[in-house]
Amino acid sequence: MVEPFSVALHSVRRAKVEVGSRAAIVGGGTIGLCTLQALRACGVVDVFVIEKSSAKKKFAEDLGASAFIQAEISDPQRTILDLTGGVGADYTFECVGSEAALATALKVTRPGGTVCLTGVIPHPIQFNWNDLLRDEKSVTTTNAYNDEFPMVIAMLNDGRLKAEPLISRTFPLQEAWHHLTQFEEAGRANIKMLIEMNA
């Protein structure tokens, strides 16, 4: 679990998040929920999680999300504007890796705000730079992690980050193939599945 938390913390550091700010996360999977915890640990006052699957709602709320916005039911832009008095998010983290998620991240970020690309978009996309220029939004990128492992270990030890709530299933090595072949169907309801290695 140190690795995904390091990805999240690196993103938060790259975005130069300020204490007392408001943030949105597009994507409520492992990286998105690790980013939620990292933002909270760094003093962000509100964190809004935007996610398609309702199965991630309990995870997000239990980990301190100010609001869970199910993108297929509610308009993320309108909802975040309503939650922020018409302002928008100061920082938005794209944790999916898709063109649609990037478009959502740009829409929910306030003028002058920052979008951090954490997810890896696997193909070239069409992009209108005027969407940034018009409202003077900034985009920063992040590639995995740098020197965050020791920081994450310390934050796990002192309770600022919590790994246990993200572990949705654990099974022994001899059952791994059976469970992993069903991962596609079970994936939406799971965050992190761990394989126990017997000595």
BELSUL-V308943 format. One record per residue. RES is the residue in one letter. PHI is phi in whole degrees, 0 to 359 (none if undefined). PSI is psi as a letter, one per 20 degrees, with the letter a starting at -180 (NA if undefined). Layout:
res=RES phi=PHI psi=PSI
res=RES phi=PHI psi=PSI
This chain:
res=M phi=none psi=i
res=V phi=298 psi=h
res=E phi=295 psi=g
res=P phi=295 psi=h
res=F phi=295 psi=h
res=S phi=292 psi=h
res=V phi=301 psi=g
res=A phi=296 psi=g
res=L phi=296 psi=h
res=H phi=298 psi=g
res=S phi=299 psi=g
res=V phi=297 psi=h
res=R phi=292 psi=g
res=R phi=297 psi=h
res=A phi=282 psi=i
res=K phi=55 psi=l
res=V phi=295 psi=p
res=E phi=257 psi=q
res=V phi=299 psi=p
res=G phi=86 psi=j
res=S phi=275 psi=r
res=R phi=241 psi=p
res=A phi=227 psi=q
res=A phi=238 psi=q
res=I phi=234 psi=p
res=V phi=261 psi=o
res=G phi=114 psi=o
res=G phi=253 psi=k
res=G phi=277 psi=a
res=T phi=303 psi=g
res=I phi=293 psi=g
res=G phi=298 psi=g
res=L phi=287 psi=h
res=C phi=293 psi=h
res=T phi=295 psi=h
res=L phi=305 psi=g
res=Q phi=293 psi=g
res=A phi=297 psi=g
res=L phi=296 psi=g
res=R phi=298 psi=g
res=A phi=296 psi=h
res=C phi=267 psi=j
res=G phi=91 psi=j
res=V phi=287 psi=p
res=V phi=279 psi=h
res=D phi=227 psi=p
res=V phi=229 psi=p
res=F phi=254 psi=p
res=V phi=255 psi=p
res=I phi=253 psi=p
res=E phi=207 psi=q
res=K phi=285 psi=h
res=S phi=272 psi=p
res=S phi=292 psi=i
res=A phi=296 psi=h
res=K phi=271 psi=i
res=K phi=300 psi=g
res=K phi=297 psi=g
res=F phi=303 psi=g
res=A phi=297 psi=g
res=E phi=293 psi=g
res=D phi=296 psi=h
res=L phi=267 psi=j
res=G phi=104 psi=j
res=A phi=296 psi=p
res=S phi=290 psi=h
res=A phi=203 psi=q
res=F phi=249 psi=p
res=I phi=248 psi=o
res=Q phi=278 psi=o
res=A phi=297 psi=h
res=E phi=277 psi=i
res=I phi=247 psi=g
res=S phi=245 psi=q
res=D phi=283 psi=o
res=P phi=303 psi=g
res=Q phi=299 psi=g
res=R phi=297 psi=g
res=T phi=296 psi=g
res=I phi=290 psi=h
res=L phi=299 psi=g
res=D phi=297 psi=h
res=L phi=285 psi=i
res=T phi=244 psi=j
res=G phi=65 psi=k
res=G phi=85 psi=j
res=V phi=268 psi=g
res=G phi=108 psi=r
res=A phi=280 psi=q
res=D phi=290 psi=h
res=Y phi=225 psi=p
res=T phi=229 psi=p
res=F phi=249 psi=o
res=E phi=272 psi=o
res=C phi=244 psi=k
res=V phi=251 psi=g
res=G phi=93 psi=l
res=S phi=214 psi=q
res=E phi=297 psi=g
res=A phi=295 psi=h
res=A phi=294 psi=h
res=L phi=296 psi=g
res=A phi=299 psi=g
res=T phi=296 psi=g
res=A phi=302 psi=g
res=L phi=295 psi=h
res=K phi=292 psi=h
res=V phi=273 psi=i
res=T phi=273 psi=p
res=R phi=290 psi=r
res=P phi=304 psi=p
res=G phi=83 psi=i
res=G phi=277 psi=a
res=T phi=234 psi=p
res=V phi=252 psi=p
res=C phi=250 psi=p
res=L phi=274 psi=o
res=T phi=258 psi=h
res=G phi=287 psi=q
res=V phi=260 psi=o
res=I phi=279 psi=o
res=P phi=282 psi=j
res=H phi=210 psi=q
res=P phi=298 psi=q
res=I phi=231 psi=q
res=Q phi=279 psi=p
res=F phi=218 psi=p
res=N phi=263 psi=o
res=W phi=296 psi=i
res=N phi=295 psi=h
res=D phi=297 psi=h
res=L phi=275 psi=g
res=L phi=299 psi=g
res=R phi=302 psi=g
res=D phi=251 psi=j
res=E phi=52 psi=l
res=K phi=277 psi=q
res=S phi=250 psi=q
res=V phi=238 psi=p
res=T phi=239 psi=q
res=T phi=239 psi=r
res=T phi=214 psi=q
res=N phi=233 psi=n
res=A phi=64 psi=d
res=Y phi=203 psi=r
res=N phi=234 psi=e
res=D phi=246 psi=k
res=E phi=278 psi=i
res=F phi=307 psi=g
res=P phi=298 psi=h
res=M phi=295 psi=g
res=V phi=296 psi=g
res=I phi=300 psi=g
res=A phi=296 psi=g
res=M phi=288 psi=h
res=L phi=291 psi=h
res=N phi=294 psi=h
res=D phi=266 psi=j
res=G phi=90 psi=j
res=R phi=292 psi=h
res=L phi=240 psi=q
res=K phi=233 psi=p
res=A phi=274 psi=h
res=E phi=304 psi=g
res=P phi=296 psi=i
res=L phi=272 psi=i
res=I phi=271 psi=o
res=S phi=271 psi=h
res=R phi=209 psi=q
res=T phi=226 psi=p
res=F phi=214 psi=q
res=P phi=288 psi=q
res=L phi=305 psi=h
res=Q phi=293 psi=i
res=E phi=257 psi=j
res=A phi=301 psi=g
res=W phi=299 psi=g
res=H phi=301 psi=g
res=H phi=289 psi=h
res=L phi=290 psi=h
res=T phi=289 psi=i
res=Q phi=260 psi=j
res=F phi=297 psi=h
res=E phi=303 psi=g
res=E phi=286 psi=h
res=A phi=271 psi=i
res=G phi=304 psi=h
res=R phi=295 psi=h
res=A phi=268 psi=i
res=N phi=244 psi=q
res=I phi=255 psi=f
res=K phi=230 psi=p
res=M phi=252 psi=p
res=L phi=249 psi=q
res=I phi=257 psi=p
res=E phi=277 psi=p
res=M phi=258 psi=o
res=N phi=281 psi=p
res=A phi=288 psi=NA
